[in-house]
């Protein structure tokens, strides 16, 4: 009876250890992605490439008319982004006008 309990306990410890290591892997991936994005931006800047961003039907038109809330709604419809992300993106776009 003790052997199965010990095996079960070891299995739980191994699974917990594996679970705890996952955020560290995600952090490493995020750091690598950020470095890749930084380097890509350097190349684009060097070449003079301007990223117009994705085609966002209605968003720029609403911004041009000063309809920020409608622009956020159109951005969410086009991208599936949450409200906070859409608001930040639209405000960034409005800053470029």
Number of C-alpha atoms within 10 A of each C-alpha: 5 7 8 9 10 11 11 12 12 12 12 12 12 12 11 11 11 11 11 11 10 11 11 11 11 11 11 12 12 12 12 12 12 12 12 12 12 12 12 12 15 12 12 13 12 9 9 9 10 9 9 6 7 8 11 15 13 17 24 20 14 17 19 13 10 12 13 18 14 16 26 26 19 21 25 20 16 15 12 12 15 12 13 11 14 20 19 12 15 23 15 11 14 16 8 7 8
